[in-house]
């Protein structure tokens, strides 16, 4: 089984600034995938970004980027130019290739201050 | 856009009742999942299904069962609801059973309270 750890239960950022959410994972597999999901208050969870472990290049999606450190088993999410709409619960998740299960962290609640 | 819908946003039941949570997806996805979400614990997989009438236990299947008679619909059943099953229940689906890492699309959730 894989484990995913998010050590920051809650974080705050000023609008327009940058924030980094931490995630570490534990797996014995060499081929796996990592995800960040966003769950806005009372709204559906949506995918923010995904990273294939075999790719060395860090994934980016507009203002969202990851810092994937495979040796350290670390997968942090950086949000640049934070917006009020970024306020949400963020979950880090992992899954192995050809394996149905996703493993989720406990989540980080991000507050964005105007 | 993929749409995953759940039959109820809020549900209140009594201890011992049989509870049905319904989930429907409209994108012909093969895989469907049921999670429960509790503060500080993240999402935990209850059951998943990779084909019609096929199901597999997740990490916390005790007290739950599932049914998938049609591809688009995946039901979670609490045979005899208990107070420790008070939680937020999330349904998800994903496209390709050969690509088990495929993105999961989530429903809005059902907040179940068992009194």
gemmi code that builds the backbone of each chain (N, CA, C; Angstrom):
import gemmi

chains = {
    "A": [
        ("UNK", (0.836, -1.197, 0.000), (0.000, 0.000, 0.000), (0.866, 1.240, 0.000)),
        ("UNK", (0.320, 2.291, -0.522), (1.017, 3.562, -0.518), (0.445, 4.429, 0.602)),
        ("UNK", (1.258, 5.306, 1.121), (0.763, 6.308, 2.078), (1.111, 7.690, 1.565)),
        ("UNK", (0.233, 8.614, 1.826), (0.414, 9.995, 1.400), (0.235, 10.887, 2.618)),
        ("UNK", (1.173, 11.776, 2.841), (1.148, 12.615, 4.037), (1.159, 14.094, 3.665)),
        ("UNK", (0.187, 14.805, 4.182), (0.153, 16.260, 4.062), (0.269, 16.808, 5.483)),
        ("UNK", (1.369, 17.427, 5.771), (1.669, 17.818, 7.152), (1.101, 19.173, 7.550)),
        ("UNK", (0.513, 19.878, 6.584), (-0.023, 21.223, 6.865), (-1.549, 21.163, 6.824)),
        ("UNK", (-2.227, 21.091, 7.948), (-3.687, 21.014, 7.934), (-4.333, 22.286, 7.364)),
        ("UNK", (-3.673, 23.429, 7.577), (-4.261, 24.685, 7.134), (-3.148, 25.690, 6.831)),
        ("UNK", (-3.356, 26.471, 5.768), (-2.395, 27.505, 5.402), (-3.142, 28.750, 4.936)),
        ("UNK", (-2.467, 29.877, 5.015), (-3.047, 31.129, 4.531), (-2.061, 31.835, 3.615)),
        ("UNK", (-2.608, 32.538, 2.641), (-1.770, 33.295, 1.707), (-2.489, 34.596, 1.361)),
        ("UNK", (-1.707, 35.615, 1.131), (-2.275, 36.889, 0.712), (-2.564, 36.820, -0.781)),
        ("UNK", (-3.665, 37.415, -1.179), (-4.007, 37.473, -2.602), (-2.816, 38.009, -3.393)),
        ("UNK", (-2.560, 37.399, -4.541), (-1.484, 37.767, -5.479), (-0.112, 37.211, -5.077)),
        ("UNK", (-0.018, 36.616, -3.905), (1.274, 36.050, -3.504), (1.337, 34.561, -3.848)),
        ("UNK", (2.475, 33.976, -3.530), (2.740, 32.576, -3.864), (2.705, 31.722, -2.609)),
        ("UNK", (2.174, 30.546, -2.742), (2.119, 29.618, -1.608), (2.498, 28.224, -2.087)),
        ("UNK", (3.118, 27.459, -1.200), (3.514, 26.091, -1.523), (2.910, 25.124, -0.521)),
        ("UNK", (2.209, 24.134, -1.028), (1.605, 23.096, -0.195), (2.467, 21.842, -0.286)),
        ("UNK", (2.719, 21.228, 0.849), (3.639, 20.091, 0.902), (2.913, 18.757, 0.858)),
        ("UNK", (3.593, 17.785, 0.287), (3.072, 16.424, 0.243), (4.248, 15.470, 0.166)),
        ("UNK", (4.227, 14.445, 0.980), (5.211, 13.378, 0.862), (4.456, 12.066, 0.719)),
        ("UNK", (5.103, 11.109, 0.109), (4.442, 9.841, -0.133), (5.429, 8.718, 0.084)),
        ("UNK", (4.898, 7.553, 0.216), (5.749, 6.399, 0.445), (5.274, 5.272, -0.459)),
        ("UNK", (6.140, 4.805, -1.319), (5.808, 3.705, -2.205), (7.060, 2.910, -2.525)),
        ("UNK", (6.875, 1.632, -2.760), (7.985, 0.784, -3.177), (7.989, 0.583, -4.684)),
        ("UNK", (6.980, 1.162, -5.342), (6.859, 0.996, -6.775), (7.757, 1.988, -7.511)),
        ("UNK", (8.167, 1.621, -8.705), (8.987, 2.520, -9.514), (8.133, 3.322, -10.482)),
        ("UNK", (6.941, 2.815, -10.774), (6.071, 3.469, -11.742), (4.774, 3.858, -11.039)),
        ("UNK", (4.573, 5.122, -10.870), (3.387, 5.593, -10.165), (3.050, 7.003, -10.632)),
        ("UNK", (1.916, 7.475, -10.179), (1.404, 8.778, -10.599), (0.990, 9.561, -9.372)),
        ("UNK", (1.126, 10.853, -9.471), (0.804, 11.737, -8.354), (-0.162, 12.816, -8.837)),
        ("UNK", (-1.032, 13.229, -7.938), (-2.081, 14.185, -8.297), (-2.264, 15.208, -7.183)),
        ("UNK", (-2.709, 16.378, -7.574), (-3.274, 17.341, -6.635), (-4.718, 17.606, -7.055)),
        ("UNK", (-5.619, 17.440, -6.087), (-7.028, 17.729, -6.299), (-7.416, 18.906, -5.422)),
        ("UNK", (-8.382, 19.675, -5.916), (-8.892, 20.846, -5.208), (-10.374, 20.642, -4.913)),
        ("UNK", (-10.774, 20.916, -3.672), (-12.181, 20.810, -3.286), (-12.638, 22.150, -2.719)),
        ("UNK", (-13.246, 23.000, -3.536), (-13.755, 24.284, -3.028), (-14.893, 24.042, -2.044)),
        ("UNK", (-15.174, 25.005, -1.186), (-16.254, 24.834, -0.218), (-17.580, 24.489, -0.899)),
        ("UNK", (-18.179, 23.400, -0.488), (-19.487, 22.963, -0.998), (-19.504, 22.728, -2.505)),
        ("UNK", (-18.362, 22.470, -3.059), (-18.311, 22.208, -4.502), (-17.542, 20.929, -4.787)),
        ("UNK", (-17.638, 20.490, -6.022), (-17.037, 19.215, -6.377), (-15.523, 19.255, -6.422)),
        ("UNK", (-14.923, 18.139, -6.109), (-13.476, 18.009, -6.192), (-13.060, 17.948, -7.657)),
        ("UNK", (-12.023, 18.687, -7.974), (-11.537, 18.696, -9.348), (-10.028, 18.501, -9.374)),
        ("UNK", (-9.552, 17.959, -10.475), (-8.122, 17.742, -10.648), (-7.424, 19.068, -10.913)),
        ("UNK", (-6.334, 19.304, -10.223), (-5.528, 20.503, -10.446), (-4.362, 20.185, -11.362)),
        ("UNK", (-3.642, 19.101, -11.039), (-2.427, 18.791, -11.782), (-2.036, 17.343, -11.507)),
        ("UNK", (-1.383, 16.722, -12.473), (-0.909, 15.353, -12.293), (0.534, 15.248, -12.773)),
        ("UNK", (1.229, 14.274, -12.205), (2.635, 14.074, -12.529), (2.905, 12.586, -12.673)),
        ("UNK", (3.525, 12.209, -13.765), (3.952, 10.829, -13.926), (5.347, 10.685, -13.322)),
        ("UNK", (5.556, 9.660, -12.542), (6.822, 9.521, -11.823), (8.003, 9.323, -12.753)),
        ("UNK", (7.752, 8.780, -13.955), (8.860, 8.523, -14.862), (9.321, 9.790, -15.572)),
        ("UNK", (8.540, 10.850, -15.460), (8.910, 12.119, -16.089), (9.712, 12.968, -15.119)),
        ("UNK", (10.843, 13.410, -15.556), (11.678, 14.241, -14.693), (11.191, 15.683, -14.647)),
        ("UNK", (10.564, 16.104, -15.725), (10.110, 17.492, -15.795), (8.899, 17.696, -14.902)),
        ("UNK", (8.931, 18.774, -14.130), (7.803, 19.088, -13.253), (6.597, 19.557, -14.059)),
        ("UNK", (5.423, 19.049, -13.676), (4.190, 19.445, -14.370), (3.803, 20.879, -14.011)),
        ("UNK", (3.211, 21.559, -14.972), (2.677, 22.907, -14.731), (1.331, 23.035, -15.418)),
        ("UNK", (0.453, 23.812, -14.782), (-0.850, 24.131, -15.341), (-1.151, 25.568, -14.957)),
        ("UNK", (-0.839, 26.463, -15.881), (-1.081, 27.892, -15.649), (-0.380, 28.341, -14.360)),
        ("UNK", (-1.123, 28.769, -13.350), (-0.504, 29.288, -12.125), (-0.088, 28.172, -11.166)),
        ("UNK", (-0.389, 26.944, -11.510), (-0.099, 25.816, -10.639), (1.104, 25.044, -11.177)),
        ("UNK", (2.024, 24.726, -10.299), (3.170, 23.921, -10.698), (3.555, 23.025, -9.529)),
        ("UNK", (4.282, 21.969, -9.849), (4.712, 21.060, -8.797), (6.228, 21.044, -8.726)),
        ("UNK", (6.713, 20.680, -7.554), (8.126, 20.409, -7.357), (8.219, 18.931, -6.964)),
        ("UNK", (8.556, 18.117, -7.940), (8.582, 16.667, -7.754), (10.012, 16.246, -7.476)),
        ("UNK", (10.246, 15.755, -6.284), (11.565, 15.278, -5.866), (11.444, 13.779, -5.620)),
        ("UNK", (11.779, 13.005, -6.652), (11.519, 11.568, -6.591), (12.317, 10.877, -5.494)),
        ("UNK", (13.568, 11.223, -5.373), (14.418, 10.564, -4.375), (13.917, 10.845, -2.959)),
        ("UNK", (13.429, 12.043, -2.760), (12.929, 12.439, -1.443), (11.469, 12.064, -1.256)),
        ("UNK", (10.826, 11.575, -2.304), (9.408, 11.220, -2.284), (8.572, 12.402, -1.812)),
        ("UNK", (8.832, 13.514, -2.484), (8.153, 14.755, -2.148), (7.470, 15.304, -3.386)),
        ("UNK", (6.289, 15.868, -3.197), (5.484, 16.341, -4.325), (4.715, 17.577, -3.864)),
        ("UNK", (5.336, 18.730, -3.933), (4.689, 19.942, -3.427), (4.007, 20.706, -4.558)),
        ("UNK", (2.984, 21.433, -4.199), (2.202, 22.230, -5.149), (2.463, 23.703, -4.894)),
        ("UNK", (2.863, 24.411, -5.936), (3.064, 25.847, -5.839), (1.953, 26.563, -6.592)),
        ("UNK", (1.324, 27.501, -5.893), (0.286, 28.325, -6.502), (0.823, 29.746, -6.578)),
        ("UNK", (0.972, 30.241, -7.775), (1.487, 31.603, -7.987), (0.319, 32.562, -8.175)),
        ("UNK", (0.567, 33.829, -7.821), (-0.461, 34.859, -8.017), (-1.816, 34.388, -7.461)),
        ("UNK", (-1.815, 34.026, -6.204), (-3.008, 33.439, -5.582), (-4.251, 34.310, -5.765)),
        ("UNK", (-5.356, 33.659, -6.027), (-6.630, 34.349, -6.220), (-7.636, 33.867, -5.165)),
        ("UNK", (-8.657, 34.690, -4.928), (-9.659, 34.320, -3.926), (-10.301, 32.973, -4.248)),
        ("UNK", (-10.431, 32.690, -5.531), (-11.034, 31.431, -5.951), (-10.157, 30.212, -5.698)),
        ("UNK", (-8.928, 30.446, -5.279), (-8.044, 29.313, -4.949), (-8.325, 28.771, -3.552)),
        ("UNK", (-9.100, 29.487, -2.772), (-9.425, 29.019, -1.422), (-10.191, 27.708, -1.510)),
        ("UNK", (-9.652, 26.695, -0.879), (-10.231, 25.354, -1.006), (-9.451, 24.395, -0.121)),
        ("UNK", (-9.931, 23.174, -0.100), (-9.185, 22.066, 0.486), (-8.402, 21.433, -0.655)),
        ("UNK", (-7.124, 21.188, -0.426), (-6.279, 20.569, -1.440), (-5.823, 19.201, -0.965)),
        ("UNK", (-6.016, 18.222, -1.841), (-5.625, 16.860, -1.510), (-4.542, 16.384, -2.465)),
        ("UNK", (-3.538, 15.795, -1.896), (-2.497, 15.128, -2.657), (-2.890, 13.652, -2.762)),
        ("UNK", (-2.632, 13.032, -3.909), (-3.015, 11.634, -4.090), (-1.979, 10.912, -4.931)),
        ("UNK", (-1.898, 9.620, -4.747), (-0.982, 8.818, -5.550), (-1.665, 7.532, -5.970)),
        ("UNK", (-1.175, 6.958, -7.061), (-1.649, 5.659, -7.493), (-0.541, 4.972, -8.256)),
        ("UNK", (-0.556, 3.678, -8.234), (0.433, 2.920, -8.986), (-0.073, 2.693, -10.401)),
        ("UNK", (0.839, 2.519, -11.335), (0.458, 2.187, -12.694), (-0.281, 0.852, -12.706)),
        ("UNK", (-1.321, 0.802, -13.478), (-2.112, -0.418, -13.669), (-2.732, -0.916, -12.361)),
        ("UNK", (-3.091, 0.058, -11.541), (-3.647, -0.293, -10.246), (-4.774, 0.671, -9.961)),
        ("UNK", (-5.915, 0.149, -9.546), (-7.101, 0.989, -9.476), (-7.130, 1.970, -8.319)),
        ("UNK", (-6.433, 1.656, -7.258), (-6.618, 2.443, -6.042), (-5.852, 3.745, -6.068)),
        ("UNK", (-6.544, 4.770, -5.584), (-5.901, 6.043, -5.309), (-5.706, 6.138, -3.788)),
        ("UNK", (-4.614, 6.726, -3.379), (-4.361, 6.974, -1.964), (-4.300, 8.478, -1.768)),
        ("UNK", (-5.118, 8.968, -0.855), (-5.218, 10.407, -0.638), (-4.576, 10.801, 0.681)),
        ("UNK", (-4.009, 12.001, 0.712), (-3.565, 12.591, 1.957), (-4.751, 13.146, 2.724)),
        ("UNK", (-4.473, 13.700, 3.902), (-5.537, 14.195, 4.774), (-6.024, 15.585, 4.390)),
        ("UNK", (-5.326, 16.229, 3.482), (-5.800, 17.511, 2.980), (-5.163, 18.710, 3.653)),
        ("UNK", (-5.068, 19.807, 2.908), (-4.613, 21.102, 3.424), (-5.659, 22.143, 3.059)),
        ("UNK", (-6.155, 22.826, 4.072), (-7.122, 23.882, 3.809), (-6.374, 25.179, 3.518)),
        ("UNK", (-6.597, 25.732, 2.338), (-5.934, 26.982, 1.944), (-6.905, 28.146, 2.053)),
        ("UNK", (-6.506, 29.133, 2.833), (-7.262, 30.382, 2.943), (-6.547, 31.455, 2.139)),
        ("UNK", (-7.284, 32.242, 1.392), (-6.698, 33.331, 0.618), (-7.261, 34.647, 1.156)),
        ("UNK", (-6.360, 35.506, 1.618), (-6.770, 36.775, 2.234), (-6.753, 37.891, 1.209)),
        ("UNK", (-7.824, 38.693, 1.154), (-7.856, 39.799, 0.187), (-6.941, 40.950, 0.603)),
    ],
    "B": [
        ("UNK", (-18.099, 18.044, -20.953), (-17.638, 17.912, -19.576), (-18.221, 16.657, -18.928)),
        ("UNK", (-17.390, 15.977, -18.184), (-17.864, 14.817, -17.435), (-18.783, 15.282, -16.328)),
        ("UNK", (-19.878, 14.551, -16.163), (-20.773, 14.889, -15.078), (-21.012, 13.661, -14.222)),
        ("UNK", (-20.716, 13.818, -12.936), (-20.991, 12.779, -11.958), (-21.981, 13.362, -10.969)),
        ("UNK", (-23.120, 12.718, -10.853), (-24.154, 13.229, -9.953), (-24.445, 12.218, -8.856)),
        ("UNK", (-24.816, 12.748, -7.720), (-25.186, 11.925, -6.589), (-26.612, 12.286, -6.182)),
        ("UNK", (-27.357, 11.288, -5.755), (-28.807, 11.449, -5.590), (-29.192, 12.483, -4.541)),
        ("UNK", (-28.391, 12.625, -3.513), (-28.749, 13.572, -2.452), (-27.512, 14.346, -2.018)),
        ("UNK", (-27.671, 15.615, -1.689), (-26.561, 16.374, -1.104), (-26.506, 16.174, 0.409)),
        ("UNK", (-27.698, 16.086, 1.014), (-27.792, 15.885, 2.459), (-28.812, 14.780, 2.732)),
        ("UNK", (-28.468, 13.952, 3.725), (-29.335, 12.836, 4.064), (-29.256, 12.617, 5.567)),
        ("UNK", (-30.414, 12.437, 6.193), (-30.450, 12.126, 7.617), (-31.211, 10.825, 7.790)),
        ("UNK", (-30.566, 9.872, 8.441), (-31.176, 8.556, 8.651), (-31.051, 8.160, 10.119)),
        ("UNK", (-31.802, 7.146, 10.481), (-31.749, 6.644, 11.853), (-30.935, 5.368, 11.920)),
        ("UNK", (-30.365, 5.125, 13.062), (-29.584, 3.915, 13.301), (-30.418, 2.691, 12.953)),
        ("UNK", (-29.791, 1.781, 12.196), (-30.469, 0.548, 11.821), (-31.178, 0.596, 10.485)),
        ("UNK", (-31.359, 1.792, 9.944), (-32.022, 1.904, 8.641), (-31.109, 1.408, 7.532)),
        ("UNK", (-31.701, 0.949, 6.461), (-30.954, 0.605, 5.257), (-30.898, 1.862, 4.393)),
        ("UNK", (-29.686, 2.210, 3.951), (-29.478, 3.474, 3.245), (-28.884, 3.199, 1.868)),
        ("UNK", (-29.436, 3.871, 0.879), (-28.936, 3.750, -0.488), (-28.401, 5.109, -0.940)),
        ("UNK", (-27.150, 5.117, -1.392), (-26.584, 6.312, -1.997), (-26.341, 5.991, -3.465)),
        ("UNK", (-26.884, 6.857, -4.320), (-26.804, 6.595, -5.753), (-25.823, 7.543, -6.422)),
        ("UNK", (-25.141, 7.025, -7.412), (-24.190, 7.820, -8.186), (-24.370, 7.492, -9.664)),
        ("UNK", (-24.422, 8.521, -10.479), (-24.587, 8.341, -11.920), (-23.552, 9.186, -12.654)),
        ("UNK", (-22.909, 8.581, -13.665), (-21.988, 9.338, -14.510), (-22.452, 9.220, -15.962)),
        ("UNK", (-22.193, 10.283, -16.702), (-22.768, 10.367, -18.046), (-21.735, 10.270, -19.160)),
        ("UNK", (-20.521, 9.770, -18.839), (-19.465, 9.761, -19.852), (-18.980, 8.361, -20.198)),
        ("UNK", (-19.788, 7.358, -19.935), (-19.444, 5.999, -20.335), (-18.140, 5.513, -19.692)),
        ("UNK", (-17.888, 5.974, -18.490), (-16.677, 5.567, -17.789), (-16.769, 4.129, -17.315)),
        ("UNK", (-15.633, 3.433, -17.370), (-15.595, 2.049, -16.924), (-15.520, 1.937, -15.403)),
        ("UNK", (-14.673, 2.775, -14.814), (-14.407, 2.667, -13.378), (-15.288, 3.593, -12.565)),
        ("UNK", (-15.781, 3.086, -11.448), (-16.494, 3.944, -10.506), (-16.060, 3.604, -9.095)),
        ("UNK", (-16.097, 4.610, -8.220), (-15.520, 4.504, -6.885), (-16.446, 5.140, -5.848)),
        ("UNK", (-16.407, 4.593, -4.650), (-17.041, 5.244, -3.504), (-15.985, 5.486, -2.427)),
        ("UNK", (-15.934, 6.742, -1.953), (-15.045, 7.138, -0.867), (-15.889, 7.725, 0.274)),
        ("UNK", (-15.303, 7.685, 1.460), (-15.835, 8.535, 2.504), (-14.749, 9.525, 2.919)),
        ("UNK", (-15.193, 10.730, 3.220), (-14.271, 11.802, 3.567), (-14.560, 12.270, 4.981)),
        ("UNK", (-13.557, 12.176, 5.825), (-13.678, 12.606, 7.209), (-12.548, 13.577, 7.539)),
        ("UNK", (-12.836, 14.585, 8.361), (-11.798, 15.574, 8.691), (-10.550, 14.919, 9.255)),
        ("UNK", (-9.413, 15.326, 8.721), (-8.137, 14.808, 9.203), (-7.762, 13.444, 8.655)),
        ("UNK", (-8.682, 12.808, 7.951), (-8.396, 11.467, 7.411), (-8.361, 11.460, 5.893)),
        ("UNK", (-8.722, 12.542, 5.269), (-8.732, 12.578, 3.813), (-9.836, 11.710, 3.252)),
        ("UNK", (-9.572, 11.139, 2.088), (-10.529, 10.256, 1.433), (-10.081, 8.816, 1.605)),
        ("UNK", (-11.012, 7.972, 1.958), (-10.716, 6.552, 2.102), (-11.651, 5.770, 1.192)),
        ("UNK", (-11.067, 4.837, 0.459), (-11.811, 4.079, -0.536), (-12.638, 2.989, 0.127)),
        ("UNK", (-13.923, 2.971, -0.190), (-14.822, 1.959, 0.370), (-14.922, 0.761, -0.578)),
        ("UNK", (-15.338, 1.039, -1.802), (-15.469, 0.020, -2.848), (-15.183, 0.675, -4.190)),
        ("UNK", (-14.811, -0.137, -5.151), (-14.759, 0.346, -6.520), (-15.218, -0.744, -7.473)),
        ("UNK", (-15.531, -0.302, -8.677), (-16.040, -1.211, -9.697), (-15.383, -0.866, -11.020)),
        ("UNK", (-14.864, -1.869, -11.715), (-14.199, -1.625, -12.986), (-15.011, -2.132, -14.166)),
        ("UNK", (-16.209, -2.633, -13.887), (-17.082, -3.085, -14.960), (-18.452, -3.363, -14.346)),
        ("UNK", (-19.435, -3.477, -15.208), (-20.775, -3.786, -14.720), (-20.733, -5.121, -13.968)),
        ("UNK", (-21.386, -5.139, -12.838), (-21.498, -6.306, -11.967), (-20.168, -6.728, -11.351)),
        ("UNK", (-19.116, -5.976, -11.599), (-17.832, -6.272, -10.987), (-17.581, -5.274, -9.861)),
        ("UNK", (-17.034, -5.744, -8.771), (-16.736, -4.857, -7.649), (-15.541, -5.404, -6.885)),
        ("UNK", (-14.849, -4.477, -6.253), (-13.738, -4.880, -5.392), (-13.751, -4.046, -4.132)),
        ("UNK", (-13.342, -4.655, -3.041), (-13.288, -3.933, -1.774), (-12.148, -2.940, -1.781)),
        ("UNK", (-12.416, -1.817, -1.157), (-11.365, -0.845, -0.943), (-10.736, -1.062, 0.419)),
        ("UNK", (-10.395, 0.024, 1.073), (-9.700, -0.064, 2.345), (-10.623, -0.184, 3.548)),
        ("UNK", (-11.854, 0.281, 3.416), (-12.787, 0.264, 4.559), (-14.159, -0.238, 4.124)),
        ("UNK", (-14.283, -1.479, 3.661), (-15.572, -1.965, 3.148), (-16.575, -2.412, 4.214)),
        ("UNK", (-16.103, -2.535, 5.449), (-16.978, -3.116, 6.488), (-18.208, -2.243, 6.709)),
        ("UNK", (-19.373, -2.888, 6.679), (-20.624, -2.170, 6.911), (-21.253, -1.621, 5.644)),
        ("UNK", (-20.569, -1.831, 4.513), (-21.050, -1.312, 3.231), (-21.130, -2.436, 2.199)),
        ("UNK", (-21.996, -2.242, 1.230), (-21.999, -3.076, 0.036), (-22.285, -2.163, -1.146)),
        ("UNK", (-22.103, -2.695, -2.349), (-22.308, -1.881, -3.548), (-23.059, -2.690, -4.590)),
        ("UNK", (-23.579, -1.957, -5.554), (-24.286, -2.581, -6.658), (-24.007, -1.801, -7.918)),
        ("UNK", (-23.686, -2.529, -8.987), (-23.505, -1.871, -10.293), (-24.176, -2.742, -11.348)),
        ("UNK", (-25.437, -2.467, -11.547), (-26.238, -3.211, -12.524), (-26.120, -2.604, -13.916)),
        ("UNK", (-25.869, -1.316, -13.971), (-25.683, -0.624, -15.243), (-24.374, 0.160, -15.192)),
        ("UNK", (-23.791, 0.352, -16.340), (-22.469, 0.968, -16.408), (-22.455, 2.352, -15.781)),
        ("UNK", (-23.527, 3.108, -15.985), (-23.523, 4.496, -15.556), (-23.871, 4.682, -14.078)),
        ("UNK", (-24.295, 3.630, -13.399), (-24.832, 3.804, -12.055), (-24.107, 2.898, -11.062)),
        ("UNK", (-23.716, 3.501, -9.940), (-22.993, 2.746, -8.908), (-23.595, 3.129, -7.572)),
        ("UNK", (-24.158, 2.146, -6.884), (-24.877, 2.425, -5.644), (-24.085, 1.933, -4.442)),
        ("UNK", (-24.101, 2.720, -3.415), (-23.499, 2.336, -2.135), (-24.634, 2.051, -1.165)),
        ("UNK", (-24.525, 0.919, -0.478), (-25.598, 0.493, 0.418), (-25.053, 0.329, 1.831)),
        ("UNK", (-25.725, 0.966, 2.763), (-25.438, 0.756, 4.178), (-26.544, -0.165, 4.688)),
        ("UNK", (-26.196, -1.401, 4.947), (-27.212, -2.408, 5.280), (-27.959, -2.061, 6.564)),
        ("UNK", (-27.238, -1.557, 7.541), (-27.833, -1.180, 8.821), (-27.009, -0.001, 9.346)),
        ("UNK", (-27.503, 1.191, 9.054), (-26.707, 2.384, 9.335), (-26.366, 2.504, 10.819)),
        ("UNK", (-25.143, 2.965, 11.055), (-24.706, 3.204, 12.431), (-24.159, 4.620, 12.537)),
        ("UNK", (-24.082, 5.139, 13.743), (-23.659, 6.534, 13.918), (-22.237, 6.769, 13.420)),
        ("UNK", (-21.395, 5.742, 13.461), (-20.019, 5.933, 12.984), (-19.916, 5.967, 11.458)),
        ("UNK", (-21.037, 5.832, 10.797), (-21.064, 5.994, 9.349), (-21.514, 7.403, 8.944)),
        ("UNK", (-21.711, 8.255, 9.912), (-21.943, 9.671, 9.626), (-20.692, 10.234, 8.975)),
        ("UNK", (-20.839, 10.765, 7.762), (-19.672, 11.193, 7.002), (-20.110, 11.856, 5.712)),
        ("UNK", (-19.119, 12.362, 4.974), (-19.344, 12.819, 3.610), (-18.957, 11.673, 2.687)),
        ("UNK", (-19.832, 11.332, 1.763), (-19.568, 10.242, 0.825), (-19.393, 10.825, -0.580)),
        ("UNK", (-18.274, 10.462, -1.190), (-17.953, 10.961, -2.520), (-17.907, 9.811, -3.512)),
        ("UNK", (-18.541, 10.027, -4.643), (-18.491, 9.085, -5.744), (-17.549, 9.641, -6.801)),
        ("UNK", (-16.848, 8.771, -7.497), (-15.950, 9.213, -8.562), (-15.999, 8.204, -9.704)),
        ("UNK", (-15.600, 8.654, -10.891), (-15.506, 7.747, -12.027), (-14.255, 8.078, -12.829)),
        ("UNK", (-13.774, 7.085, -13.577), (-12.648, 7.319, -14.481), (-12.822, 6.449, -15.708)),
        ("UNK", (-12.110, 6.804, -16.768), (-12.461, 6.309, -18.097), (-12.008, 4.894, -18.400)),
        ("UNK", (-10.729, 4.650, -18.368), (-10.176, 3.485, -19.051), (-9.654, 2.457, -18.060)),
        ("UNK", (-10.206, 1.256, -18.057), (-9.730, 0.261, -17.089), (-8.300, -0.185, -17.350)),
        ("UNK", (-7.803, 0.041, -18.547), (-6.420, -0.327, -18.820), (-5.463, 0.759, -18.343)),
        ("UNK", (-6.022, 1.901, -18.065), (-5.201, 3.018, -17.590), (-5.677, 3.379, -16.199)),
        ("UNK", (-5.352, 2.563, -15.271), (-5.892, 2.721, -13.928), (-5.446, 4.003, -13.268)),
        ("UNK", (-4.512, 4.656, -13.883), (-4.087, 5.927, -13.318), (-4.876, 7.098, -13.863)),
        ("UNK", (-5.870, 6.804, -14.668), (-6.613, 7.878, -15.305), (-7.269, 8.784, -14.270)),
        ("UNK", (-7.433, 10.023, -14.645), (-8.019, 11.027, -13.763), (-9.394, 10.584, -13.263)),
        ("UNK", (-9.619, 10.804, -11.992), (-10.921, 10.533, -11.419), (-11.746, 11.808, -11.401)),
        ("UNK", (-13.018, 11.678, -11.753), (-13.952, 12.795, -11.724), (-14.938, 12.543, -10.584)),
        ("UNK", (-15.137, 13.562, -9.786), (-15.899, 13.397, -8.554), (-17.302, 13.991, -8.649)),
        ("UNK", (-18.232, 13.385, -7.917), (-19.545, 13.964, -7.716), (-19.500, 15.001, -6.610)),
        ("UNK", (-20.626, 15.674, -6.353), (-20.653, 16.756, -5.358), (-20.634, 16.271, -3.920)),
        ("UNK", (-20.860, 14.989, -3.707), (-20.845, 14.459, -2.349), (-22.221, 14.380, -1.724)),
        ("UNK", (-22.382, 13.426, -0.826), (-23.590, 13.305, -0.001), (-23.162, 13.341, 1.452)),
        ("UNK", (-23.688, 14.328, 2.159), (-23.377, 14.394, 3.600), (-24.439, 13.612, 4.348)),
        ("UNK", (-24.045, 12.475, 4.882), (-24.966, 11.578, 5.577), (-24.811, 11.739, 7.083)),
        ("UNK", (-25.927, 11.932, 7.738), (-25.958, 11.961, 9.204), (-26.823, 10.817, 9.681)),
        ("UNK", (-26.255, 9.999, 10.570), (-27.000, 8.883, 11.137), (-27.260, 9.183, 12.613)),
        ("UNK", (-28.537, 9.268, 12.965), (-28.894, 9.647, 14.343), (-29.158, 8.421, 15.202)),
    ],
}
model = gemmi.Model(1)
for chain_id, residues in chains.items():
    chain = gemmi.Chain(chain_id)
    for i, (resn, *xyz) in enumerate(residues, 1):
        res = gemmi.Residue()
        res.name, res.seqid = resn, gemmi.SeqId(i, " ")
        for name, pos in zip(("N", "CA", "C"), xyz):
            atom = gemmi.Atom()
            atom.name, atom.element = name, gemmi.Element(name[0])
            atom.pos, atom.b_iso = gemmi.Position(*pos), 0.0
            res.add_atom(atom)
        chain.add_residue(res)
    model.add_chain(chain)
structure = gemmi.Structure()
structure.add_model(model)
structure.setup_entities()
